[in-house]
Amino acid sequence: MTRLIRRRALAAFVAVAALAVPGCSSQPQSASPATGGAAPSVVLGDTARPAAPISPASVLQIRPADGAMMRTAVREPGARVTLVNVWATWCAPCREEFPELVRLERAWRDRGARVMFVSADFDDQLPAVRAFLSEQGVTAPSWIKTGDDMAFINAIEPRWTGALPATFIYDSRGELVRFWEGKADYAKFESELRAALEQSPKPL
Amino acid sequence: MKPRTLWTPLLLVVALAPIAAFAAFAEENSAPEPLVLGSAIPMADAKLKAVDGKQIAVADLTGKKGTLVVFTCNACPWAKMWESRIALIGNAAQKRGIGVVAINANDPNVNSEDSYAEMVKRAKKLGLKFPYAMDGTSQVAVAYGATRTPEAFLFDASGKLVYHGTIDDNAKDAGAVKQPYLREAVDAVAAGKTVPIAETKSLGCGIKFRKA
């Protein structure tokens, strides 16, 4: 008798734990409410299903940001230079250069540079944004543009015409030191990054 | 060497560093110079192949009241979101004495949806009453400093640029537009009045310039 209660308690615990894990709502949960009023409310039997593995996409942070928030973000300590890339799932050249940026981030993250991705997709395209980022192997938090286009464009950089993709490199004080519109390749990303690092004051 | 003599070169370096940095930055900034307000129509005589098969020049299309040039294309999702509004505004402007032309400067090798054949179909689908023409070298777009699609340039009766920018403030939802920038600019020009908001921006696809 004791063994059965223990097993059921364990099953109940696993079921509750599984419910608490985010992003698993697409998986049919074994912990459905039981008919009848007797406790425990979860009846799983002897073979409890383990919690579904957490996919990176389900916990990927994509924060809404306007231009002012991005300008603040690039000033946050933690890197000597910050590269901001504005892209969108619907922008073919953006998608084409994206893997190079992911590669750049990996190569330079321990050398004083960080990369911030800002999607210019519409809010209702968030699932597509998530899927693309996950596909590209991005696990760090990124951003999605919010609010009026013109305000966003001008807050980031008045010289930017709004064309995508656009890349901005800021020094450790959050000052813009490099900027271009249009697709780039790894060689260009790296040479621009190097130039920015040279210009960037070393942190105290 | 006396310590004081070291200061002069040091001061020079400190003074020149920001200038050097700015020069480097300015060189690296590859956004072309946008056409300033008051400018004349660039490359007005350049021949462009319109969807009806004719070679046209913007100079031949100027209207009594003004001229509207919109760089757009078939493939860009933002151009697609705005295209029926561009058609409406353009068709109406033409009726009011403003010459109108839509120009596709994209290299169709980048996206075949931007081919001439597709342009012919799209013009028909949209019911364009004004020419939709291909900038076969992308150089006309370069001359305007145009960088994205769609991007509008409105010239007044004397051929001076009085509006440069986007269609309105809401690509996604025509019903939720609060600022119909281009429509208001066209209204002003048709009435011979000052354009209320002369320069605007929006996000859009970069123009796919042909490689030289």
Interface residues (C-beta under 8 A of the other chain):
Chain A: A88 W90 C91 A92 P93 A120 F122 K145 D148 D149 M150 F152 I153 N154 R159 W160 T161 G162 A163 L164 P165 L176 V177 R178 F179 W180 E181 G182 K183 E192 A195 Q199
Chain B: A21 A24 F25 E28 N29 S30 A31 P34 P77 V110 N111 T147 R148 E151 T166 D169 A171 K172 T200 K201 S202 L203 G204 C205 G206 I207 K208
